[in-house]
Amino acid sequence: MGHKSQKLSGAAGFDAYYAEAFGGRWPALRAALSLEPAYAEWSAGGGKPYYLDTGSVLAAMSLPVAGAKTLLDLCAAPGGKSLITASRMDEDASLICNDRSAQRKIRLARVLDESLRTEIRERVTVTCSDGARWCLRQQECFDRILLDAPCSSERHVLADPAYLGEWSPSRIKTLSVMQWALLSSAYRMLVPGGYLLYATCALSTDENDAVVAKLTKKFETARFIPVDLAAVHAEAAGLLQSVRLPDAERTEYGCHVLPDAQNGAGPLYFSLIQKLPQCNEV
């Protein structure tokens, strides 16, 4: 982003910042962000279905879970992606769903209780911990990790005039620091050969590709893996009732679902990362 937009704030600054990022596409994208998202009903076999953005379904299903025994959803609340991960994991696998907020943890546990079959719910543990510091206690202990990181969530910014009035580019910088702390912690907890899916509902490259790029530069073992979107769509076709998942635009380190191009789905960025066998890292 250029230096001029950094001096702006509020609604005018918001528009200037993203107009610089998306150019002539921004008016259509901004209009799409103000419309109702595209939702899918996810039935996990429990008593209550869960509704979430179809872009979120695409992201969660892009984490390969077959063969994994220990899985972690590091920032799990409100629980939609946790339901998808739990539904897809092997019968002998276990999942930890974590959130650092005690209040959000309560909501997360309720969603899991209401929507998961009993035999799956018994293999899901809900915790309340700071994901950025978890790696200080444990390392290389999870086969698969889903990190849906806190982000700018521009759709919600536009929906709240007070929030929009307080917006500034400094918030993106602050969030990218938090996202890096979470991603680097998650990576340290991933076993060699394991997969990590990083996701946000942000538009800015600073919160998306740039965070993943930093990981690949910091760790020699970190490899970006292009998601097989056709395979994800094929799997989803057998699980969702009359709902087709959106397509995604490829970025340098991931995929981006944008609502102006995908009938309201998104924004949803996701990147699949694999940890290769250990090298000498610092």
Secondary structure, 3 states (H helix, E strand, C coil): CCHHHHCCCHHHHHHHHHHHHHHHHHHHHHHHHCCCCCEEEECCECCCCEEEEHHHHHHHCCCCCCCCCEEEECCCCCCHHHHHHHHHCCCCCEEEEECCCHHHHHHHHHHHHHHECHHHHCCEEEECCCCCCHHHCCCCCEEEEEEECCCCCHHHHHHCHHHHHCCCHHHHHHHHHHHHHHHHHHHHHEEEEEEEEEEECCCCHHHCHHHHHHHHHHCCCEEEECCCHHHHHHHHHCCCCCCCCCCCEECCCCEEECCCCCCCCCCEEEEEEEECCCCCCC
